[in-house]
Amino acid sequence: MWARVLGWIGRIPLLWMVLIAGWLAVAPIVPESHLVEKLRRLSHGQLTRPIDIFDLAYHTVPLLLLVLRLWIAVRRPPQA
């Protein structure tokens, strides 16, 4: 099962993943990105509402998928 999931993630174009993860990491730019705000609130123990937890996941998951995609690309054996 994990091989299928990793294979699916490995087929997503890297450019799109970078663009989507980058955009959601900084959106909205002014006054403070949601990701920074939610991480700050999480570190202070103020992240209690379900919508805030969902918002943190919404802005974090694309970054985690990008890291996983890059990890897959690095670990893939070179093709001859």
Backbone hydrogen bonds, N-H to C=O, Kabsch-Sander energy under -0.5 kcal/mol:
donor,donor_aa,acceptor,acceptor_aa,energy
5,V,1,M,-2.0
6,L,2,W,-3.0
7,G,3,A,-2.2
8,W,4,R,-2.3
9,I,5,V,-2.5
10,G,6,L,-2.2
11,R,7,G,-0.9
11,R,8,W,-0.6
12,I,9,I,-1.1
17,M,13,P,-1.9
18,V,14,L,-2.6
19,L,15,L,-2.4
20,I,16,W,-2.8
21,A,17,M,-2.6
22,G,18,V,-2.5
23,W,19,L,-2.4
24,L,20,I,-2.5
25,A,21,A,-1.6
26,V,22,G,-1.3
27,A,23,W,-1.8
34,H,27,A,-1.5
37,E,33,S,-2.5
38,K,34,H,-3.1
39,L,35,L,-2.3
40,R,36,V,-2.3
41,R,37,E,-2.5
42,L,38,K,-2.4
43,S,39,L,-2.2
44,H,40,R,-1.3
45,G,42,L,-1.1
46,Q,41,R,-3.0
47,L,41,R,-0.6
48,T,46,Q,-1.4
52,D,49,R,-0.6
53,I,49,R,-1.8
54,F,50,P,-2.6
55,D,51,I,-2.2
56,L,52,D,-2.2
57,A,53,I,-2.1
58,Y,54,F,-2.9
59,H,55,D,-1.9
60,T,56,L,-1.3
61,V,57,A,-2.8
63,L,60,T,-0.6
64,L,60,T,-2.1
65,L,61,V,-2.7
66,L,62,P,-2.0
67,V,63,L,-2.3
68,L,64,L,-2.4
69,R,65,L,-2.6
70,L,66,L,-2.5
71,W,67,V,-2.3
72,I,68,L,-2.3
73,A,69,R,-2.1
74,V,70,L,-2.2
75,R,71,W,-2.2
76,R,72,I,-1.4
